[in-house]
Amino acid sequence: MSFISRIKAKILSRPFSRNINSLRYEPLDLIYKLEDLNAGYYDKIKHLGDAELEHQIGRLTNFKKIIGEISSQNLDSEIVEFGTWKGFSLLWIAYLFERLAIFNKKIIGIDGFVGLPYDDGVFKRGYFNNASLKMTSRNIYANKNLYDLTKQNIVIKQALYSQKELILSKIRSMKFSFIHVDCDVSRSVIEIFEILRGCLLADKCYILFDDYGCESNLKHEVDDFTKDSQKIYKVTEHSNTKLTKNFKLEKIK
């Protein structure tokens, strides 16, 4: 299977994404097992040729590792996700914090819920238009995998990333130590960087890019951002999979 074919397969095989134009509700489940989220299991399955299994186990394993580091360092800051779609990764983020008995952090999910707003590489405008704020809210707040105490800390907002001031009006006073970017296309990631620049990043934080390895211009924009951030932060690569890359930023004193 060619690289482009694998990416297209990824798009169509993401949890609950097979019918891109359908808005039919399906209950959201964790799907993968918490005990499988470790480097040893990932090493065993990443060469099997199952792109979706490698992608999900790999990125969720890295989620778990980063959240564990946030817990052990007692970082006092919040969590934001750009590109919440139907809420699958937001569910896992909340669940992993919950497994460490962390109930004092706001978890913010932001999405335009209109599908991709731009073309970029293998991604086409309108992909992932089969979600809505109502559906995603139901997926999270009615989910049986989360405690009510966790659900109380989750906030889902509808906004395009071009609506910088609207988004900042909701999160301007927050600091974020965990930033998950799953927007697929480079133009959207540029808009997200414009939102993050300034005072939103905690002195020590992790930024996760879900589509870094995809055939688009997103990788180049991420590289430019991390390079520019080195004026203020020590930037190190934390972890990666075939399609994702995560960075740790520590403010230079």
C-alpha positions as a printed NumPy array, in Angstrom:
array([[  0.   ,   0.   ,   0.   ],
       [  1.442,   3.399,  -0.966],
       [  2.003,   6.141,   1.605],
       [ -0.924,   8.198,   0.253],
       [ -3.169,   5.125,   0.325],
       [ -2.188,   4.514,   3.952],
       [ -3.082,   8.097,   4.859],
       [ -6.443,   7.814,   3.137],
       [ -7.005,   4.538,   4.956],
       [ -6.149,   6.328,   8.191],
       [ -8.767,   8.982,   7.504],
       [-11.467,   6.442,   6.745],
       [-10.551,   4.069,   9.555],
       [-10.355,   6.499,  12.443],
       [-12.804,   5.532,  15.177],
       [-16.386,   6.166,  13.955],
       [-15.233,   7.902,  10.732],
       [-16.181,   5.466,   7.993],
       [-19.153,   7.459,   6.723],
       [-17.729,  10.945,   6.332],
       [-21.036,  12.611,   5.499],
       [-23.137,  10.906,   8.182],
       [-24.191,  12.609,  11.398],
       [-25.664,   9.401,  12.86 ],
       [-24.881,   9.098,  16.561],
       [-22.835,   6.131,  17.772],
       [-21.787,   5.789,  21.428],
       [-18.111,   6.596,  21.881],
       [-15.896,   3.916,  23.406],
       [-12.24 ,   3.808,  24.433],
       [-11.744,   0.851,  22.031],
       [ -8.126,   0.204,  23.066],
       [ -6.934,  -1.34 ,  26.341],
       [ -5.151,   0.728,  28.955],
       [ -2.726,  -2.122,  29.689],
       [ -1.606,  -2.13 ,  26.026],
       [ -0.438,   1.479,  26.178],
       [  3.258,   0.88 ,  26.767],
       [  6.449,   1.003,  24.719],
       [  6.921,  -2.762,  24.722],
       [  3.52 ,  -3.505,  23.219],
       [  3.891,  -0.689,  20.707],
       [  7.251,  -2.076,  19.559],
       [  5.611,  -5.45 ,  18.966],
       [  2.699,  -4.192,  16.857],
       [  4.163,  -1.286,  14.895],
       [  5.59 ,  -3.53 ,  12.171],
       [  2.423,  -5.564,  11.591],
       [  1.179,  -3.384,   8.727],
       [ -1.985,  -2.276,  10.544],
       [ -1.643,   1.51 ,  10.178],
       [ -4.59 ,   2.346,  12.427],
       [ -3.531,   0.069,  15.284],
       [  0.031,   1.423,  15.146],
       [ -1.229,   4.996,  15.031],
       [ -3.661,   4.738,  17.922],
       [ -1.597,   2.549,  20.269],
       [  1.471,   4.698,  19.591],
       [ -0.09 ,   8.08 ,  20.143],
       [ -2.134,   6.965,  23.172],
       [  0.983,   5.415,  24.706],
       [  2.674,   8.802,  24.347],
       [ -0.395,  10.546,  25.796],
       [ -0.11 ,   8.266,  28.826],
       [  3.62 ,   8.907,  29.222],
       [  3.249,  12.689,  29.002],
       [  0.313,  12.788,  31.396],
       [  2.362,  10.703,  33.815],
       [  5.167,  13.267,  33.611],
       [  2.72 ,  16.125,  34.171],
       [  1.475,  14.299,  37.258],
       [  4.942,  13.484,  38.647],
       [  6.107,  17.074,  38.134],
       [  2.877,  18.404,  39.627],
       [  2.462,  20.916,  36.803],
       [ -0.252,  23.364,  37.803],
       [ -1.836,  24.169,  34.447],
       [ -4.651,  23.111,  32.161],
       [ -5.204,  21.02 ,  29.014],
       [ -6.404,  22.131,  25.59 ],
       [ -7.139,  20.194,  22.414],
       [ -7.482,  21.817,  19.004],
       [ -9.375,  19.402,  16.774],
       [-11.785,  17.541,  19.013],
       [-14.064,  16.179,  16.251],
       [-16.181,  13.416,  17.859],
       [-14.215,  13.449,  21.099],
       [-12.187,  10.227,  20.921],
       [ -8.808,  11.662,  21.936],
       [-10.452,  14.097,  24.373],
       [-12.081,  11.079,  26.032],
       [ -8.706,   9.359,  26.354],
       [ -6.983,  12.483,  27.686],
       [ -9.646,  12.874,  30.367],
       [ -9.584,   9.153,  31.15 ],
       [ -5.794,   9.063,  31.548],
       [ -5.816,  12.027,  33.932],
       [ -8.629,  10.335,  35.826],
       [ -6.585,   7.093,  36.156],
       [ -3.965,   9.141,  38.02 ],
       [ -6.658,  10.623,  40.27 ],
       [ -6.14 ,  14.1  ,  38.814],
       [ -9.45 ,  15.942,  39.023],
       [ -8.346,  19.563,  39.339],
       [ -7.515,  20.452,  35.719],
       [ -9.733,  22.002,  33.092],
       [ -9.773,  20.046,  29.847],
       [-10.794,  22.257,  26.908],
       [-11.775,  20.87 ,  23.5  ],
       [-12.074,  23.295,  20.574],
       [-13.412,  22.473,  17.11 ],
       [-15.273,  24.271,  14.342],
       [-17.454,  21.181,  13.701],
       [-17.628,  21.99 ,   9.995],
       [-14.96 ,  19.594,   8.729],
       [-11.536,  20.669,   7.496],
       [-11.717,  24.317,   6.371],
       [ -8.824,  24.033,   3.878],
       [ -7.179,  21.652,   1.43 ],
       [ -3.653,  20.478,   2.233],
       [ -1.884,  17.499,   0.694],
       [ -3.916,  14.331,   1.121],
       [ -6.487,  16.211,   3.203],
       [ -9.407,  17.876,   1.447],
       [-11.709,  20.631,   2.581],
       [-14.813,  19.14 ,   4.198],
       [-13.199,  15.935,   5.495],
       [-14.435,  15.077,   9.01 ],
       [-17.686,  17.012,   8.638],
       [-19.628,  14.219,  10.341],
       [-19.551,  15.702,  13.822],
       [-21.398,  18.409,  15.704],
       [-21.072,  20.149,  19.044],
       [-24.198,  18.314,  20.215],
       [-22.856,  14.896,  19.186],
       [-19.41 ,  15.426,  20.711],
       [-20.873,  16.799,  23.937],
       [-23.075,  13.723,  24.184],
       [-20.089,  11.467,  23.487],
       [-18.237,  12.973,  26.442],
       [-20.868,  13.923,  29.004],
       [-22.909,  10.725,  28.605],
       [-19.842,   8.512,  28.487],
       [-19.775,   5.618,  30.942],
       [-15.973,   5.489,  31.053],
       [-15.639,   8.792,  32.936],
       [-16.602,   9.784,  36.456],
       [-18.94 ,  12.73 ,  36.863],
       [-16.143,  14.554,  38.682],
       [-14.034,  14.336,  35.526],
       [-16.872,  15.414,  33.243],
       [-17.343,  18.564,  35.315],
       [-13.873,  19.729,  34.251],
       [-14.39 ,  19.194,  30.498],
       [-15.464,  22.14 ,  28.344],
       [-16.141,  21.795,  24.604],
       [-16.211,  24.967,  22.51 ],
       [-17.246,  25.496,  18.898],
       [-15.033,  27.936,  17.009],
       [-12.938,  28.114,  13.874],
       [ -9.256,  28.66 ,  14.591],
       [ -9.403,  31.79 ,  12.456],
       [-11.681,  33.231,  15.185],
       [ -8.716,  34.084,  17.381],
       [-10.388,  36.679,  19.592],
       [-13.434,  34.479,  20.193],
       [-11.221,  31.624,  21.365],
       [ -8.988,  33.884,  23.447],
       [-12.056,  35.311,  25.167],
       [-12.691,  31.821,  26.549],
       [ -9.161,  30.757,  27.481],
       [ -7.066,  33.954,  27.763],
       [ -6.564,  33.653,  31.534],
       [ -5.406,  30.015,  31.366],
       [ -1.982,  28.402,  31.152],
       [ -1.64 ,  25.081,  29.341],
       [  0.858,  22.305,  30.008],
       [ -0.73 ,  19.788,  27.591],
       [ -1.654,  20.999,  24.105],
       [ -2.974,  18.446,  21.624],
       [ -3.138,  19.687,  18.03 ],
       [ -5.169,  17.483,  15.685],
       [ -6.148,  19.887,  12.918],
       [ -4.637,  17.977,   9.934],
       [ -3.851,  20.989,   7.737],
       [ -1.064,  23.568,   7.868],
       [ -3.203,  26.691,   7.54 ],
       [ -5.162,  25.683,  10.63 ],
       [ -1.994,  24.979,  12.597],
       [ -0.731,  28.475,  11.73 ],
       [ -3.977,  29.885,  13.171],
       [ -3.515,  27.776,  16.297],
       [  0.042,  29.063,  16.736],
       [ -1.304,  32.613,  16.566],
       [ -3.658,  31.729,  19.425],
       [ -0.953,  30.062,  21.52 ],
       [  1.679,  32.771,  21.12 ],
       [  1.808,  35.116,  24.045],
       [  0.964,  33.95 ,  27.529],
       [ -1.011,  30.719,  27.054],
       [  1.868,  28.253,  27.26 ],
       [  2.97 ,  27.194,  30.734],
       [  6.651,  27.55 ,  31.625],
       [  6.893,  23.777,  31.129],
       [  4.534,  22.232,  28.604],
       [  4.026,  19.494,  26.041],
       [  2.686,  20.079,  22.519],
       [  1.463,  17.047,  20.581],
       [  0.96 ,  17.083,  16.818],
       [ -1.257,  14.318,  15.541],
       [ -0.611,  14.67 ,  11.796],
       [  3.061,  15.62 ,  11.709],
       [  3.996,  12.667,   9.509],
       [  1.182,  13.076,   6.991],
       [  1.67 ,  14.272,   3.418],
       [  0.884,  17.949,   3.905],
       [  2.63 ,  21.222,   4.773],
       [  1.815,  20.868,   8.468],
       [  5.244,  19.412,   9.316],
       [  7.025,  22.473,   7.905],
       [  4.862,  24.89 ,   9.898],
       [  5.441,  22.888,  13.078],
       [  9.191,  22.903,  12.489],
       [  9.148,  26.678,  11.969],
       [  7.125,  27.146,  15.174],
       [  9.401,  24.977,  17.309],
       [ 12.468,  26.692,  15.872],
       [ 11.019,  30.125,  16.62 ],
       [ 10.024,  28.992,  20.121],
       [ 13.684,  28.307,  20.935],
       [ 14.098,  32.031,  21.55 ],
       [ 12.073,  31.547,  24.739],
       [ 11.978,  27.798,  25.407],
       [ 14.307,  24.863,  25.441],
       [ 12.553,  22.636,  22.883],
       [ 13.171,  18.899,  22.793],
       [ 11.45 ,  16.115,  20.887],
       [  9.626,  14.03 ,  23.457],
       [  8.162,  11.126,  21.464],
       [  6.82 ,  10.173,  18.064],
       [  5.07 ,   7.577,  15.914],
       [  4.917,   7.231,  12.135],
       [  2.343,  10.02 ,  11.908],
       [  2.76 ,  11.986,  15.148],
       [  5.426,  14.011,  16.902],
       [  5.438,  15.51 ,  20.382],
       [  7.616,  18.222,  21.895],
       [  8.539,  19.298,  25.39 ],
       [  9.043,  23.016,  25.995],
       [ 10.801,  24.427,  29.07 ],
       [ 11.051,  28.177,  29.482],
       [ 14.587,  29.519,  29.554],
       [ 15.235,  31.44 ,  32.761]])
